[in-house]
Amino acid sequence: MTNSRTEAEAITVIRGRGRVSALGLALPPSGVAPSSPFTTHPTGVPVAALPAPAEAAVTELRRHPSYRQLDRTVLLALMAARQATAQAGWGNGEMVDSRVEGAGPSHHHSTPPLHPTTPPLHQSSPLAVSIGSSRGATGRLEEFHAGFLAEGSVPVAASPLTTLGNVASWVAYDAGQHGGAALSHSSTCSSAFQALGNARAWLKAGMATRFLAGGTEAPLTDFTLAQMRAIGIYSPLAAADWPCRPGAGRPSTFVLGEGAAVFSLEHLSAAQAAAETSPLLVLAGVGFGFEAIGSKTGLSPEGQHFQQAIREALAQANLTSADIDAVVLHSPGTPAGDAAERAALRAIFGPTLPPLLSNKWLVGHTLGASAALSLDFACHVLESQQWLPAPFTTDLASIVDKPIRRILVNAAGFGGNAASVVVSQQ
C-alpha cells in the first residue's frame, strides 16, 4: 500500500459533487449544532423535508416547459447534478438544446444556475449517467394511481413519467448528453452505491470517460410514510427534538427524509494522477454484500451483508481495516439495524472501532439517496476535518486525535443487500 501518486494504480476521482437535502444545497455547518432541521409532516410525523430556499429552487426548476410534469425525485437529481458538473468544470448545468435554432443554451430555460456561470456543457468525450433511487417517481405514481381510481383512466404521460429509467435519462438530458449510457438503479437503500459501483466499473473498463453518478429520492408522501409507520420503526420524537438519533438505542428513531447527491467521476492513469497539483478525492473501492435470510425487512444480528461489503471494498482499495480512519454509518436509528452494523464492524475491526460518524441525524433517512448523501458527507469530512457533534447521547464521535484520510461509508436496504465505499484524499 502507498500514498504516492507516482506509484499508484489508475484511480477513479470525484471531480465534483452536489447535494440537496433538509440542509438545503449546503454541506453540514461546522461548530455548534443549529436548531433541528426536521419539520412536522401534515400526517403528524417528523420528516426531513427541504427548507424554503431549496423548495423555491425546485419550484423555479419546474417552470422549465420540459420539466413541469417531472416527479420531484427527478428534479432533486437535476439540482444535485448541476452542482456536480459545475464543480467539475464540465459546464454550468444549463442544458444545450439542439432543437432551438442556432443551438446554444436553451432560451426557454428559466431556472437560474445554482452555481457560478461558466460556458455551457459541451462534452469532449462520452458522458454517462448512473442514478440510484429506491422508489423512483413516488409522488407522480401515487397521483396517477389516485386519478385512475377516481376516473378509470390515466394520461398518456403516466407510463414514461413513472418508469425508473426516467430518472437517469432526464439527468442526462439536462446535462446536454449526446451519446453515452443513462442508467437507473433500484436496490432499496443502497441504490446510490450500486450506481457508483457501476460507474466505477465502466470507467475502469474504458466504456466511458466521465460519469455522473449518485442517488435521489422524494418519498415524503402520505402513502410512503404510512408504509414506514406500519413497519413499527418510526421515531416517536417531535420534529424539534432531533427525532432521528443513530446509535442512541431504544426507542427506534427512524425518520424519513428527501434529497439527492450526485458525483462527477473520472478515471485517471497513474501519470495523470501524479500531474495533479491539488488534493484528489478518490473513490478507492465499492463492495457489495447480500444476506439470504427469510425476512426481507430485517438482517442478521451479525450484519453478514455488511461484513461482505466492507471486506470487498477494502480489498478493492488495497487496504486493511487498520488503514481506515473513520466510518460513516448507514445506521438509520433502528435499534436492530444499528446494532447489526456495529457487530459487523467489530468482526472486521476488532473491539476498538474507528470513529463512527453519521449525517442522518441532520438529513433523515433518504432511502435511495442516503448512501450518496453519506458519501458527500464523508468527502466533506476529508476536506474540512470537521463535523458537528450530535446533540444527544450516542456512540457517534465528536472529535478525533489524528487526521482523517480514508473513510469507509456503509449502506444497506430491504432485501438483504448492503454496499460499502472507501473514499480517500490524496
Buried (B, 14 or more C-beta within 10 A) or exposed (E): EEEEBEEBEEBBBBBBBBBBBBBBBEBBEEEEBEEBBBBBBEEEBBBBBBBEEBEEBBEEBBEBEBBEBBBBBBBBBBBBBBBBBBBBEBBBBBBBBEEEEEEEBBEEBEBEBBBEEBEBBEBEEBBBBBBBBBBBBBBBBBBBBEBEEEEEEBEEEBEEBBBBEBBBBBBBBBBBBEEBBBBBBBBBBBBBBBBBBBBBBBBBEEEBBBBBBBBBBBBBBEEBBEEBBEEEBBBEBEBEBBBBBBBBBEBBBBBBBBBBBBBBBBBBEBEBBEEEEEEBBBBBBBBBBBBEEEEEEBBBEBBBBBBBBBBBBBEBBBBEBEBBBBBBBBBBBBBEBBBBBBBBBBBBBEEEBBBBBBBBBBBBBBBBBBBBBBBBBBBBBBEEEEBBEBBBEBBBBEEBEEEBBBBBBBBBBBBBBBBBBBBBBB
